[in-house]
Every structure is written in C-alpha cells, then in structure tokens.
Amino acid sequence: MATKPPSARLRAQLRSRIIRSIDEARMTRAAAGKLLGLSPAQMSRLGAGQDIFSLDRLVDAAAAIGLTMRLSATRHHRRGKG
C-alpha cells in the first residue's frame, strides 16, 4: 500500500472545513459550486471526500466562501539518546 504524501492530510482537513462551511451556510451544492467555480461533478467529488484537488485549489475555494487560513509549521522533536 502506497504511503500518502504529507499534503494529503492538509487537503483532507481543508476539504472537510469547506464542506462544513457550505452546510453551515445552508447553501445548495449547486450554489456552492457556482461560487467556487466547480462543476456539479467536481462538487460531488468534493462532498465525497475524493482527493482530486490540489492544495492551491482548495485554498482558493476556501477563500471564495469566506474562510481564512493560517498555516503553522513545527519541527518534530527527537528524543536524545542517553
């Protein structure tokens, strides 16, 4: 089984937040698709959680529905030997 790239987790989190925002705003999928510039098929894939969108595209979609993003990068701490 292939290992997913680190960006897959970020994309999944952002996809989930976009869908939650659409639901909270009580927007139809058609209206959301129009706002985000996505076809009905793409909206269906977004809602199904399919990993077909680039991180850039998801950031743009999130911004289109009024979400702001913050990125935080941290270094994993390794425990010393001894």
Phi and psi restraints in degrees (range 20) as a CNS / XPLOR table:
assign (resid 1 and name C) (resid 2 and name N)
       (resid 2 and name CA) (resid 2 and name C) 1.0 -73.7 20.0 2
assign (resid 2 and name N) (resid 2 and name CA)
       (resid 2 and name C) (resid 3 and name N) 1.0 143.0 20.0 2
assign (resid 2 and name C) (resid 3 and name N)
       (resid 3 and name CA) (resid 3 and name C) 1.0 -80.0 20.0 2
assign (resid 3 and name N) (resid 3 and name CA)
       (resid 3 and name C) (resid 4 and name N) 1.0 136.0 20.0 2
assign (resid 3 and name C) (resid 4 and name N)
       (resid 4 and name CA) (resid 4 and name C) 1.0 -77.1 20.0 2
assign (resid 4 and name N) (resid 4 and name CA)
       (resid 4 and name C) (resid 5 and name N) 1.0 145.9 20.0 2
assign (resid 4 and name C) (resid 5 and name N)
       (resid 5 and name CA) (resid 5 and name C) 1.0 -68.8 20.0 2
assign (resid 5 and name N) (resid 5 and name CA)
       (resid 5 and name C) (resid 6 and name N) 1.0 156.0 20.0 2
assign (resid 5 and name C) (resid 6 and name N)
       (resid 6 and name CA) (resid 6 and name C) 1.0 -56.7 20.0 2
assign (resid 6 and name N) (resid 6 and name CA)
       (resid 6 and name C) (resid 7 and name N) 1.0 -30.2 20.0 2
assign (resid 6 and name C) (resid 7 and name N)
       (resid 7 and name CA) (resid 7 and name C) 1.0 -68.8 20.0 2
assign (resid 7 and name N) (resid 7 and name CA)
       (resid 7 and name C) (resid 8 and name N) 1.0 -19.1 20.0 2
assign (resid 7 and name C) (resid 8 and name N)
       (resid 8 and name CA) (resid 8 and name C) 1.0 -61.0 20.0 2
assign (resid 8 and name N) (resid 8 and name CA)
       (resid 8 and name C) (resid 9 and name N) 1.0 -39.0 20.0 2
assign (resid 8 and name C) (resid 9 and name N)
       (resid 9 and name CA) (resid 9 and name C) 1.0 -65.7 20.0 2
assign (resid 9 and name N) (resid 9 and name CA)
       (resid 9 and name C) (resid 10 and name N) 1.0 -42.8 20.0 2
assign (resid 9 and name C) (resid 10 and name N)
       (resid 10 and name CA) (resid 10 and name C) 1.0 -63.2 20.0 2
assign (resid 10 and name N) (resid 10 and name CA)
       (resid 10 and name C) (resid 11 and name N) 1.0 -43.5 20.0 2
assign (resid 10 and name C) (resid 11 and name N)
       (resid 11 and name CA) (resid 11 and name C) 1.0 -61.9 20.0 2
assign (resid 11 and name N) (resid 11 and name CA)
       (resid 11 and name C) (resid 12 and name N) 1.0 -42.2 20.0 2
assign (resid 11 and name C) (resid 12 and name N)
       (resid 12 and name CA) (resid 12 and name C) 1.0 -62.9 20.0 2
assign (resid 12 and name N) (resid 12 and name CA)
       (resid 12 and name C) (resid 13 and name N) 1.0 -42.9 20.0 2
assign (resid 12 and name C) (resid 13 and name N)
       (resid 13 and name CA) (resid 13 and name C) 1.0 -64.8 20.0 2
assign (resid 13 and name N) (resid 13 and name CA)
       (resid 13 and name C) (resid 14 and name N) 1.0 -42.7 20.0 2
assign (resid 13 and name C) (resid 14 and name N)
       (resid 14 and name CA) (resid 14 and name C) 1.0 -69.3 20.0 2
assign (resid 14 and name N) (resid 14 and name CA)
       (resid 14 and name C) (resid 15 and name N) 1.0 -41.7 20.0 2
assign (resid 14 and name C) (resid 15 and name N)
       (resid 15 and name CA) (resid 15 and name C) 1.0 -56.4 20.0 2
assign (resid 15 and name N) (resid 15 and name CA)
       (resid 15 and name C) (resid 16 and name N) 1.0 -46.5 20.0 2
assign (resid 15 and name C) (resid 16 and name N)
       (resid 16 and name CA) (resid 16 and name C) 1.0 -61.5 20.0 2
assign (resid 16 and name N) (resid 16 and name CA)
       (resid 16 and name C) (resid 17 and name N) 1.0 -42.4 20.0 2
assign (resid 16 and name C) (resid 17 and name N)
       (resid 17 and name CA) (resid 17 and name C) 1.0 -68.7 20.0 2
assign (resid 17 and name N) (resid 17 and name CA)
       (resid 17 and name C) (resid 18 and name N) 1.0 -36.4 20.0 2
assign (resid 17 and name C) (resid 18 and name N)
       (resid 18 and name CA) (resid 18 and name C) 1.0 -63.2 20.0 2
assign (resid 18 and name N) (resid 18 and name CA)
       (resid 18 and name C) (resid 19 and name N) 1.0 -47.8 20.0 2
assign (resid 18 and name C) (resid 19 and name N)
       (resid 19 and name CA) (resid 19 and name C) 1.0 -62.8 20.0 2
assign (resid 19 and name N) (resid 19 and name CA)
       (resid 19 and name C) (resid 20 and name N) 1.0 -42.5 20.0 2
assign (resid 19 and name C) (resid 20 and name N)
       (resid 20 and name CA) (resid 20 and name C) 1.0 -61.3 20.0 2
assign (resid 20 and name N) (resid 20 and name CA)
       (resid 20 and name C) (resid 21 and name N) 1.0 -41.0 20.0 2
assign (resid 20 and name C) (resid 21 and name N)
       (resid 21 and name CA) (resid 21 and name C) 1.0 -64.2 20.0 2
assign (resid 21 and name N) (resid 21 and name CA)
       (resid 21 and name C) (resid 22 and name N) 1.0 -41.3 20.0 2
assign (resid 21 and name C) (resid 22 and name N)
       (resid 22 and name CA) (resid 22 and name C) 1.0 -61.8 20.0 2
assign (resid 22 and name N) (resid 22 and name CA)
       (resid 22 and name C) (resid 23 and name N) 1.0 -45.0 20.0 2
assign (resid 22 and name C) (resid 23 and name N)
       (resid 23 and name CA) (resid 23 and name C) 1.0 -65.2 20.0 2
assign (resid 23 and name N) (resid 23 and name CA)
       (resid 23 and name C) (resid 24 and name N) 1.0 -42.8 20.0 2
assign (resid 23 and name C) (resid 24 and name N)
       (resid 24 and name CA) (resid 24 and name C) 1.0 -63.2 20.0 2
assign (resid 24 and name N) (resid 24 and name CA)
       (resid 24 and name C) (resid 25 and name N) 1.0 -33.8 20.0 2
assign (resid 24 and name C) (resid 25 and name N)
       (resid 25 and name CA) (resid 25 and name C) 1.0 -81.3 20.0 2
assign (resid 25 and name N) (resid 25 and name CA)
       (resid 25 and name C) (resid 26 and name N) 1.0 -3.9 20.0 2
assign (resid 25 and name C) (resid 26 and name N)
       (resid 26 and name CA) (resid 26 and name C) 1.0 55.1 20.0 2
assign (resid 26 and name N) (resid 26 and name CA)
       (resid 26 and name C) (resid 27 and name N) 1.0 37.7 20.0 2
assign (resid 26 and name C) (resid 27 and name N)
       (resid 27 and name CA) (resid 27 and name C) 1.0 -83.7 20.0 2
assign (resid 27 and name N) (resid 27 and name CA)
       (resid 27 and name C) (resid 28 and name N) 1.0 146.4 20.0 2
assign (resid 27 and name C) (resid 28 and name N)
       (resid 28 and name CA) (resid 28 and name C) 1.0 -73.8 20.0 2
assign (resid 28 and name N) (resid 28 and name CA)
       (resid 28 and name C) (resid 29 and name N) 1.0 158.1 20.0 2
assign (resid 28 and name C) (resid 29 and name N)
       (resid 29 and name CA) (resid 29 and name C) 1.0 -62.6 20.0 2
assign (resid 29 and name N) (resid 29 and name CA)
       (resid 29 and name C) (resid 30 and name N) 1.0 -33.9 20.0 2
assign (resid 29 and name C) (resid 30 and name N)
       (resid 30 and name CA) (resid 30 and name C) 1.0 -66.2 20.0 2
assign (resid 30 and name N) (resid 30 and name CA)
       (resid 30 and name C) (resid 31 and name N) 1.0 -44.5 20.0 2
assign (resid 30 and name C) (resid 31 and name N)
       (resid 31 and name CA) (resid 31 and name C) 1.0 -66.1 20.0 2
assign (resid 31 and name N) (resid 31 and name CA)
       (resid 31 and name C) (resid 32 and name N) 1.0 -41.1 20.0 2
assign (resid 31 and name C) (resid 32 and name N)
       (resid 32 and name CA) (resid 32 and name C) 1.0 -64.0 20.0 2
assign (resid 32 and name N) (resid 32 and name CA)
       (resid 32 and name C) (resid 33 and name N) 1.0 -42.4 20.0 2
assign (resid 32 and name C) (resid 33 and name N)
       (resid 33 and name CA) (resid 33 and name C) 1.0 -60.4 20.0 2
assign (resid 33 and name N) (resid 33 and name CA)
       (resid 33 and name C) (resid 34 and name N) 1.0 -41.2 20.0 2
assign (resid 33 and name C) (resid 34 and name N)
       (resid 34 and name CA) (resid 34 and name C) 1.0 -63.8 20.0 2
assign (resid 34 and name N) (resid 34 and name CA)
       (resid 34 and name C) (resid 35 and name N) 1.0 -43.7 20.0 2
assign (resid 34 and name C) (resid 35 and name N)
       (resid 35 and name CA) (resid 35 and name C) 1.0 -63.6 20.0 2
assign (resid 35 and name N) (resid 35 and name CA)
       (resid 35 and name C) (resid 36 and name N) 1.0 -39.4 20.0 2
assign (resid 35 and name C) (resid 36 and name N)
       (resid 36 and name CA) (resid 36 and name C) 1.0 -86.5 20.0 2
assign (resid 36 and name N) (resid 36 and name CA)
       (resid 36 and name C) (resid 37 and name N) 1.0 -9.2 20.0 2
assign (resid 36 and name C) (resid 37 and name N)
       (resid 37 and name CA) (resid 37 and name C) 1.0 74.0 20.0 2
assign (resid 37 and name N) (resid 37 and name CA)
       (resid 37 and name C) (resid 38 and name N) 1.0 32.1 20.0 2
assign (resid 37 and name C) (resid 38 and name N)
       (resid 38 and name CA) (resid 38 and name C) 1.0 -112.1 20.0 2
assign (resid 38 and name N) (resid 38 and name CA)
       (resid 38 and name C) (resid 39 and name N) 1.0 143.8 20.0 2
assign (resid 38 and name C) (resid 39 and name N)
       (resid 39 and name CA) (resid 39 and name C) 1.0 -72.1 20.0 2
assign (resid 39 and name N) (resid 39 and name CA)
       (resid 39 and name C) (resid 40 and name N) 1.0 163.6 20.0 2
assign (resid 39 and name C) (resid 40 and name N)
       (resid 40 and name CA) (resid 40 and name C) 1.0 -56.0 20.0 2
assign (resid 40 and name N) (resid 40 and name CA)
       (resid 40 and name C) (resid 41 and name N) 1.0 -39.0 20.0 2
assign (resid 40 and name C) (resid 41 and name N)
       (resid 41 and name CA) (resid 41 and name C) 1.0 -64.7 20.0 2
assign (resid 41 and name N) (resid 41 and name CA)
       (resid 41 and name C) (resid 42 and name N) 1.0 -41.1 20.0 2
assign (resid 41 and name C) (resid 42 and name N)
       (resid 42 and name CA) (resid 42 and name C) 1.0 -66.3 20.0 2
assign (resid 42 and name N) (resid 42 and name CA)
       (resid 42 and name C) (resid 43 and name N) 1.0 -39.5 20.0 2
assign (resid 42 and name C) (resid 43 and name N)
       (resid 43 and name CA) (resid 43 and name C) 1.0 -62.5 20.0 2
assign (resid 43 and name N) (resid 43 and name CA)
       (resid 43 and name C) (resid 44 and name N) 1.0 -39.0 20.0 2
assign (resid 43 and name C) (resid 44 and name N)
       (resid 44 and name CA) (resid 44 and name C) 1.0 -62.2 20.0 2
assign (resid 44 and name N) (resid 44 and name CA)
       (resid 44 and name C) (resid 45 and name N) 1.0 -44.4 20.0 2
assign (resid 44 and name C) (resid 45 and name N)
       (resid 45 and name CA) (resid 45 and name C) 1.0 -66.5 20.0 2
assign (resid 45 and name N) (resid 45 and name CA)
       (resid 45 and name C) (resid 46 and name N) 1.0 -38.3 20.0 2
assign (resid 45 and name C) (resid 46 and name N)
       (resid 46 and name CA) (resid 46 and name C) 1.0 -61.3 20.0 2
assign (resid 46 and name N) (resid 46 and name CA)
       (resid 46 and name C) (resid 47 and name N) 1.0 -47.5 20.0 2
assign (resid 46 and name C) (resid 47 and name N)
       (resid 47 and name CA) (resid 47 and name C) 1.0 -64.5 20.0 2
assign (resid 47 and name N) (resid 47 and name CA)
       (resid 47 and name C) (resid 48 and name N) 1.0 -31.0 20.0 2
assign (resid 47 and name C) (resid 48 and name N)
       (resid 48 and name CA) (resid 48 and name C) 1.0 -82.2 20.0 2
assign (resid 48 and name N) (resid 48 and name CA)
       (resid 48 and name C) (resid 49 and name N) 1.0 -5.2 20.0 2
assign (resid 48 and name C) (resid 49 and name N)
       (resid 49 and name CA) (resid 49 and name C) 1.0 79.0 20.0 2
assign (resid 49 and name N) (resid 49 and name CA)
       (resid 49 and name C) (resid 50 and name N) 1.0 17.8 20.0 2
assign (resid 49 and name C) (resid 50 and name N)
       (resid 50 and name CA) (resid 50 and name C) 1.0 -70.2 20.0 2
assign (resid 50 and name N) (resid 50 and name CA)
       (resid 50 and name C) (resid 51 and name N) 1.0 136.8 20.0 2
assign (resid 50 and name C) (resid 51 and name N)
       (resid 51 and name CA) (resid 51 and name C) 1.0 -87.9 20.0 2
assign (resid 51 and name N) (resid 51 and name CA)
       (resid 51 and name C) (resid 52 and name N) 1.0 70.0 20.0 2
assign (resid 51 and name C) (resid 52 and name N)
       (resid 52 and name CA) (resid 52 and name C) 1.0 -113.3 20.0 2
assign (resid 52 and name N) (resid 52 and name CA)
       (resid 52 and name C) (resid 53 and name N) 1.0 -6.7 20.0 2
assign (resid 52 and name C) (resid 53 and name N)
       (resid 53 and name CA) (resid 53 and name C) 1.0 -101.8 20.0 2
assign (resid 53 and name N) (resid 53 and name CA)
       (resid 53 and name C) (resid 54 and name N) 1.0 142.0 20.0 2
assign (resid 53 and name C) (resid 54 and name N)
       (resid 54 and name CA) (resid 54 and name C) 1.0 -73.4 20.0 2
assign (resid 54 and name N) (resid 54 and name CA)
       (resid 54 and name C) (resid 55 and name N) 1.0 160.4 20.0 2
assign (resid 54 and name C) (resid 55 and name N)
       (resid 55 and name CA) (resid 55 and name C) 1.0 -60.7 20.0 2
assign (resid 55 and name N) (resid 55 and name CA)
       (resid 55 and name C) (resid 56 and name N) 1.0 -39.4 20.0 2
assign (resid 55 and name C) (resid 56 and name N)
       (resid 56 and name CA) (resid 56 and name C) 1.0 -58.1 20.0 2
assign (resid 56 and name N) (resid 56 and name CA)
       (resid 56 and name C) (resid 57 and name N) 1.0 -46.0 20.0 2
assign (resid 56 and name C) (resid 57 and name N)
       (resid 57 and name CA) (resid 57 and name C) 1.0 -64.4 20.0 2
assign (resid 57 and name N) (resid 57 and name CA)
       (resid 57 and name C) (resid 58 and name N) 1.0 -39.0 20.0 2
assign (resid 57 and name C) (resid 58 and name N)
       (resid 58 and name CA) (resid 58 and name C) 1.0 -68.7 20.0 2
assign (resid 58 and name N) (resid 58 and name CA)
       (resid 58 and name C) (resid 59 and name N) 1.0 -37.8 20.0 2
assign (resid 58 and name C) (resid 59 and name N)
       (resid 59 and name CA) (resid 59 and name C) 1.0 -62.8 20.0 2
assign (resid 59 and name N) (resid 59 and name CA)
       (resid 59 and name C) (resid 60 and name N) 1.0 -44.1 20.0 2
assign (resid 59 and name C) (resid 60 and name N)
       (resid 60 and name CA) (resid 60 and name C) 1.0 -62.5 20.0 2
assign (resid 60 and name N) (resid 60 and name CA)
       (resid 60 and name C) (resid 61 and name N) 1.0 -41.5 20.0 2
assign (resid 60 and name C) (resid 61 and name N)
       (resid 61 and name CA) (resid 61 and name C) 1.0 -64.7 20.0 2
assign (resid 61 and name N) (resid 61 and name CA)
       (resid 61 and name C) (resid 62 and name N) 1.0 -42.7 20.0 2
assign (resid 61 and name C) (resid 62 and name N)
       (resid 62 and name CA) (resid 62 and name C) 1.0 -61.4 20.0 2
assign (resid 62 and name N) (resid 62 and name CA)
       (resid 62 and name C) (resid 63 and name N) 1.0 -43.4 20.0 2
assign (resid 62 and name C) (resid 63 and name N)
       (resid 63 and name CA) (resid 63 and name C) 1.0 -63.8 20.0 2
assign (resid 63 and name N) (resid 63 and name CA)
       (resid 63 and name C) (resid 64 and name N) 1.0 -36.0 20.0 2
assign (resid 63 and name C) (resid 64 and name N)
       (resid 64 and name CA) (resid 64 and name C) 1.0 -64.1 20.0 2
assign (resid 64 and name N) (resid 64 and name CA)
       (resid 64 and name C) (resid 65 and name N) 1.0 -27.6 20.0 2
assign (resid 64 and name C) (resid 65 and name N)
       (resid 65 and name CA) (resid 65 and name C) 1.0 -101.8 20.0 2
assign (resid 65 and name N) (resid 65 and name CA)
       (resid 65 and name C) (resid 66 and name N) 1.0 13.5 20.0 2
assign (resid 65 and name C) (resid 66 and name N)
       (resid 66 and name CA) (resid 66 and name C) 1.0 90.8 20.0 2
assign (resid 66 and name N) (resid 66 and name CA)
       (resid 66 and name C) (resid 67 and name N) 1.0 10.7 20.0 2
assign (resid 66 and name C) (resid 67 and name N)
       (resid 67 and name CA) (resid 67 and name C) 1.0 -83.4 20.0 2
assign (resid 67 and name N) (resid 67 and name CA)
       (resid 67 and name C) (resid 68 and name N) 1.0 143.4 20.0 2
assign (resid 67 and name C) (resid 68 and name N)
       (resid 68 and name CA) (resid 68 and name C) 1.0 -110.1 20.0 2
assign (resid 68 and name N) (resid 68 and name CA)
       (resid 68 and name C) (resid 69 and name N) 1.0 147.8 20.0 2
assign (resid 68 and name C) (resid 69 and name N)
       (resid 69 and name CA) (resid 69 and name C) 1.0 -119.8 20.0 2
assign (resid 69 and name N) (resid 69 and name CA)
       (resid 69 and name C) (resid 70 and name N) 1.0 151.9 20.0 2
assign (resid 69 and name C) (resid 70 and name N)
       (resid 70 and name CA) (resid 70 and name C) 1.0 -133.1 20.0 2
assign (resid 70 and name N) (resid 70 and name CA)
       (resid 70 and name C) (resid 71 and name N) 1.0 133.9 20.0 2
assign (resid 70 and name C) (resid 71 and name N)
       (resid 71 and name CA) (resid 71 and name C) 1.0 -111.9 20.0 2
assign (resid 71 and name N) (resid 71 and name CA)
       (resid 71 and name C) (resid 72 and name N) 1.0 133.7 20.0 2
assign (resid 71 and name C) (resid 72 and name N)
       (resid 72 and name CA) (resid 72 and name C) 1.0 -127.2 20.0 2
assign (resid 72 and name N) (resid 72 and name CA)
       (resid 72 and name C) (resid 73 and name N) 1.0 130.9 20.0 2
assign (resid 72 and name C) (resid 73 and name N)
       (resid 73 and name CA) (resid 73 and name C) 1.0 -120.5 20.0 2
assign (resid 73 and name N) (resid 73 and name CA)
       (resid 73 and name C) (resid 74 and name N) 1.0 129.5 20.0 2
assign (resid 73 and name C) (resid 74 and name N)
       (resid 74 and name CA) (resid 74 and name C) 1.0 -129.2 20.0 2
assign (resid 74 and name N) (resid 74 and name CA)
       (resid 74 and name C) (resid 75 and name N) 1.0 156.2 20.0 2
assign (resid 74 and name C) (resid 75 and name N)
       (resid 75 and name CA) (resid 75 and name C) 1.0 -95.7 20.0 2
assign (resid 75 and name N) (resid 75 and name CA)
       (resid 75 and name C) (resid 76 and name N) 1.0 136.5 20.0 2
assign (resid 75 and name C) (resid 76 and name N)
       (resid 76 and name CA) (resid 76 and name C) 1.0 -69.7 20.0 2
assign (resid 76 and name N) (resid 76 and name CA)
       (resid 76 and name C) (resid 77 and name N) 1.0 133.2 20.0 2
assign (resid 76 and name C) (resid 77 and name N)
       (resid 77 and name CA) (resid 77 and name C) 1.0 -91.1 20.0 2
assign (resid 77 and name N) (resid 77 and name CA)
       (resid 77 and name C) (resid 78 and name N) 1.0 131.5 20.0 2
assign (resid 77 and name C) (resid 78 and name N)
       (resid 78 and name CA) (resid 78 and name C) 1.0 -99.4 20.0 2
assign (resid 78 and name N) (resid 78 and name CA)
       (resid 78 and name C) (resid 79 and name N) 1.0 140.4 20.0 2
assign (resid 78 and name C) (resid 79 and name N)
       (resid 79 and name CA) (resid 79 and name C) 1.0 -78.5 20.0 2
assign (resid 79 and name N) (resid 79 and name CA)
       (resid 79 and name C) (resid 80 and name N) 1.0 134.5 20.0 2
assign (resid 79 and name C) (resid 80 and name N)
       (resid 80 and name CA) (resid 80 and name C) 1.0 -71.9 20.0 2
assign (resid 80 and name N) (resid 80 and name CA)
       (resid 80 and name C) (resid 81 and name N) 1.0 154.8 20.0 2
assign (resid 80 and name C) (resid 81 and name N)
       (resid 81 and name CA) (resid 81 and name C) 1.0 -88.1 20.0 2
assign (resid 81 and name N) (resid 81 and name CA)
       (resid 81 and name C) (resid 82 and name N) 1.0 126.0 20.0 2
